[in-house]
Amino acid sequence: MEAGLPRRPPSTGSPGGDDSVGGAQRRIAEVLRLGRPGSSGASAAGDAEPVRGPAAKIPLKPPNNRHNLNNIRPKSPAKDKNTVVLPGTDVAGDLEGITAGRGRWIEEISRYEINGRTYAVESTGTVFPDSGPGLVNLSRSEYKVLKQLIGTDGDIGAARDALRRDPSISDADWPTALEVFKHHKSYKGEA
């Protein structure tokens, strides 16, 4: 080696194990196989799996607005089971994770699980929340009470008057709906 020329640093033990062209090709092949660390695909740490279930075949669409608490309107349809997404719950992040293979497909119940939350996917690709942190399940009657509270801007007396003649509403439907309403953008605090 000539004096004054810098020495090439020794290999750091990266995939491929040497500084030859062949070693570089092996390292590139490994990156392609695993994906780039930090990319939306699989990471070198191996925390992502191949996407299974419906998300492997169709693009996922976000849940209908009737699930987002601050988008619920008095005319929003009440179903037998209604899952409400509380503000601050990162549903979009969960869907990105599922698409990237970080969600777990539970075939027995046809649901994805990610960040402690479960989601189902309709045949159209529309996702609907099922259960977990930041998601609240309401019955049809509880959802009706919530819609009325939203429609009356939190006026409990006006909401009770409006629902007084609805035979499907009982006193037992109010506590959960009131608790969920406390997270709504129009909630002004205890009266």
C-alpha positions as CSV (number, residue, x, y, z in Angstrom):
1,M,0.0,0.0,0.0
2,E,1.3,3.4,-0.9
3,A,2.1,5.9,1.8
4,G,-0.4,8.7,2.2
5,L,-3.5,6.8,0.8
6,P,-6.2,6.1,3.3
7,R,-7.0,2.5,4.1
8,R,-10.4,1.1,3.4
9,P,-12.3,0.5,6.6
10,P,-12.8,-3.2,7.5
11,S,-16.2,-4.8,6.8
12,T,-18.7,-4.2,9.6
13,G,-20.4,-7.6,9.3
14,S,-23.3,-6.4,7.3
15,P,-25.3,-9.0,5.2
16,G,-23.0,-10.3,2.6
17,G,-20.0,-10.3,5.0
18,D,-17.3,-8.9,2.7
19,D,-16.4,-5.8,0.6
20,S,-16.5,-7.5,-2.7
21,V,-19.0,-6.9,-5.5
22,G,-20.6,-10.2,-4.6
23,G,-21.0,-9.0,-1.0
24,A,-22.6,-5.8,-2.1
25,Q,-25.0,-7.7,-4.4
26,R,-25.9,-10.0,-1.4
27,R,-26.6,-6.9,0.8
28,I,-28.8,-5.4,-1.9
29,A,-30.7,-8.6,-2.3
30,E,-31.3,-8.7,1.5
31,V,-32.6,-5.2,1.5
32,L,-35.0,-6.0,-1.3
33,R,-36.2,-9.1,0.5
34,L,-36.7,-7.4,3.9
35,G,-37.6,-3.9,2.7
36,R,-36.0,-0.7,3.8
37,P,-36.0,-0.1,7.5
38,G,-38.7,2.6,8.2
39,S,-40.5,2.1,5.0
40,S,-44.2,1.3,4.9
41,G,-43.4,-2.3,3.9
42,A,-41.7,-5.0,5.9
43,S,-38.8,-3.8,8.1
44,A,-35.5,-5.4,8.6
45,A,-36.6,-6.1,12.2
46,G,-39.2,-8.4,10.7
47,D,-42.2,-6.8,12.6
48,A,-44.4,-7.0,9.6
49,E,-46.0,-10.1,8.1
50,P,-47.4,-10.7,4.7
51,V,-50.9,-9.1,4.6
52,R,-53.6,-11.7,5.1
53,G,-57.4,-11.4,4.9
54,P,-59.3,-8.9,2.7
55,A,-56.6,-6.2,2.9
56,A,-54.4,-8.5,0.8
57,K,-56.8,-8.3,-2.1
58,I,-58.6,-4.9,-1.8
59,P,-57.7,-1.4,-0.7
60,L,-59.0,-0.5,2.7
61,K,-61.5,2.4,3.0
62,P,-62.0,4.4,6.3
63,P,-65.0,3.7,8.4
64,N,-68.3,5.5,7.7
65,N,-68.6,8.9,9.4
66,R,-71.4,7.5,11.6
67,H,-68.7,5.9,13.7
68,N,-66.7,9.1,14.4
69,L,-68.2,10.8,17.5
70,N,-67.8,14.4,16.2
71,N,-69.4,13.5,12.8
72,I,-72.5,11.9,14.2
73,R,-75.6,13.8,13.3
74,P,-79.3,13.5,14.5
75,K,-80.1,11.8,11.2
76,S,-77.2,9.3,11.4
77,P,-78.6,5.7,11.1
78,A,-78.8,3.7,14.3
79,K,-77.9,0.0,13.9
80,D,-78.4,-2.9,16.3
81,K,-74.7,-2.5,17.2
82,N,-73.0,0.9,16.9
83,T,-69.3,1.3,17.5
84,V,-68.3,4.9,18.2
85,V,-64.7,6.1,17.7
86,L,-63.7,8.6,20.4
87,P,-61.6,11.7,19.4
88,G,-57.8,11.0,19.4
89,T,-58.1,7.4,18.4
90,D,-55.7,6.8,15.4
91,V,-57.9,4.7,13.1
92,A,-56.0,6.0,10.0
93,G,-52.8,4.8,11.6
94,D,-54.3,1.4,12.4
95,L,-55.4,1.1,8.7
96,E,-52.0,2.0,7.5
97,G,-50.5,-0.6,9.8
98,I,-52.9,-3.3,8.6
99,T,-52.1,-2.5,5.0
100,A,-48.4,-2.7,5.8
101,G,-48.8,-6.1,7.4
102,R,-48.5,-5.1,11.1
103,G,-52.1,-6.0,11.9
104,R,-53.0,-9.6,12.8
105,W,-55.7,-11.3,10.8
106,I,-57.9,-13.4,13.1
107,E,-59.6,-15.8,10.7
108,E,-62.0,-17.3,13.3
109,I,-63.7,-14.0,13.8
110,S,-62.8,-12.3,10.4
111,R,-61.2,-9.3,12.1
112,Y,-57.9,-7.5,12.1
113,E,-56.3,-6.7,15.5
114,I,-53.8,-3.9,15.8
115,N,-52.9,-1.6,18.8
116,G,-55.5,-3.5,20.9
117,R,-58.4,-2.6,18.6
118,T,-60.2,-4.9,16.2
119,Y,-61.7,-4.0,12.8
120,A,-63.8,-5.8,10.3
121,V,-63.8,-5.2,6.5
122,E,-66.9,-5.2,4.3
123,S,-66.8,-6.7,0.8
124,T,-66.4,-3.1,-0.6
125,G,-63.2,-2.6,1.5
126,T,-64.9,-0.3,3.9
127,V,-63.6,-0.9,7.4
128,F,-65.7,-0.7,10.5
129,P,-64.4,-0.5,14.1
130,D,-65.3,-3.4,16.4
131,S,-63.7,-3.1,19.8
132,G,-60.7,-1.9,21.8
133,P,-59.3,1.3,23.4
134,G,-60.9,4.4,22.0
135,L,-63.9,2.5,20.7
136,V,-67.2,2.4,22.5
137,N,-70.0,-0.1,21.6
138,L,-73.5,1.2,21.9
139,S,-76.9,-0.5,21.5
140,R,-79.4,1.0,19.1
141,S,-81.2,2.7,22.0
142,E,-78.0,4.1,23.5
143,Y,-77.0,5.4,20.0
144,K,-80.4,7.1,19.7
145,V,-79.9,8.9,23.0
146,L,-76.4,10.0,21.9
147,K,-77.8,11.4,18.7
148,Q,-80.4,13.3,20.6
149,L,-77.8,14.7,23.0
150,I,-75.8,15.9,20.1
151,G,-78.9,17.3,18.4
152,T,-79.9,19.3,21.5
153,D,-76.3,20.5,22.1
154,G,-76.1,18.6,25.4
155,D,-79.5,19.8,26.8
156,I,-80.4,16.7,28.7
157,G,-83.9,17.9,29.5
158,A,-84.7,18.7,25.9
159,A,-83.2,15.3,24.8
160,R,-85.3,13.5,27.4
161,D,-88.5,15.3,26.2
162,A,-87.7,14.4,22.6
163,L,-87.3,10.7,23.5
164,R,-90.0,10.4,26.1
165,R,-92.5,8.7,23.7
166,D,-89.9,6.3,22.2
167,P,-90.7,2.9,23.7
168,S,-87.3,1.5,22.8
169,I,-85.5,4.0,25.2
170,S,-85.3,3.3,28.9
171,D,-83.4,4.9,31.8
172,A,-80.7,2.3,31.4
173,D,-79.8,3.7,28.0
174,W,-78.7,7.1,29.3
175,P,-75.6,6.6,31.4
176,T,-73.4,5.2,28.6
177,A,-74.7,7.7,26.1
178,L,-74.0,10.6,28.5
179,E,-70.5,9.2,29.2
180,V,-69.7,9.1,25.4
181,F,-71.2,12.5,24.9
182,K,-68.7,14.0,27.3
183,H,-66.1,13.4,24.6
184,H,-68.1,15.3,21.9
185,K,-66.9,18.7,20.6
186,S,-70.2,20.3,21.8
187,Y,-69.9,19.1,25.4
188,K,-69.9,22.1,27.7
189,G,-69.4,20.4,31.1
190,E,-71.8,19.4,33.8
191,A,-74.9,21.5,34.1
